[in-house]
Amino acid sequence: MWRRHGPAILSIVLAILAVPLSFFVWYALISLGAYPGDQAVSDLLIGVLYTAIVHSILLAGILLGVSSIRARRREKIVPIVGWIGIVLNAIVLIYWELLVSPWLVVLWNRAIGA
């Protein structure tokens, strides 16, 4: 089973694990923006680093789903599990962008002094 559906299942697991991680990062970004001070640029860099980590996890999930779909098509099997992984990762990515983008803008504005 792992050989046949492993990448697709791992894609789904990455999407599920990215949700609590993204809430942690979102809360961290809110906390960074809540305290004015001289560390605005470092706060922005930390926010970008956290965002890059979440993006890399979601991209890995999408790529695992794609590889599963390609493998199933070579075997002439319907790649349902791979598509579920891709859709879940895409949904989490869209919600992540809608959730975190305003806070990155706040950190950016603080860093440039606007």
NORVENBEL-V277904 format. One record per residue. OMEGA is omega in degrees with one decimal (NA if undefined). Layout:
BEGIN
omega->{OMEGA;OMEGA}
END
This chain:
BEGIN
omega->{-177.7;-179.4;-177.0;-174.0;-175.1;-179.4;-179.6;178.4;177.1;176.0;178.5;179.4;178.1;177.8;-179.6;179.8;-179.4;-178.2;178.5;176.8;-179.5;175.3;175.4;179.9;178.4;178.4;177.7;178.6;176.5;179.7;178.6;-179.0;-174.4;-174.6;177.9;179.8;-176.6;-175.4;-175.5;-178.8;178.8;175.2;178.7;179.5;177.1;177.5;178.4;178.0;177.7;179.9;178.4;178.6;179.5;178.4;-178.7;177.2;-178.8;177.0;176.8;177.4;178.5;-179.7;175.4;176.8;178.8;179.7;176.9;178.9;-179.7;179.1;179.7;179.5;176.6;179.4;-178.4;177.9;178.9;-174.1;-174.7;-175.8;177.2;178.4;176.7;178.3;179.8;-178.6;178.8;179.3;178.2;178.4;179.0;178.7;179.4;179.2;179.2;179.5;179.1;-177.6;-168.2;-176.3;179.0;-178.9;174.2;176.5;177.4;179.2;177.9;179.8;176.2;-177.1;-178.9;176.0;-179.5;NA}
END
